[in-house]
């Protein structure tokens, strides 16, 4: 049973393009980071090159509009900014250190 107060993240992916594994991997990354703070993570099959990610119905990533697929840092940042803007994402939030 989902908690209505917790967000639903949905990945719409193209089955013709074989993007299920990409969508499932990204879903797993969000679940690993945000765990029980998320109410549901859904995978929605589609066709025609579709790849979009929504947060409670609001589109936070669309492949064509946003120029491809998100990297994990960008995706987790967009989810964090809506879920808990003050949350530290650890190494993802830290700038790369310059080599000595």
PyMOL commands that set and color helices and strands:
alter all, ss='L'
color gray80, all
select helices_A, chain A and resi 20-37+72-83+90-92
alter helices_A, ss='H'
color red, helices_A
select strands_A, chain A and resi 7-14+38-46+51-55+58-62
alter strands_A, ss='S'
color yellow, strands_A
deselect
rebuild
show_as cartoon
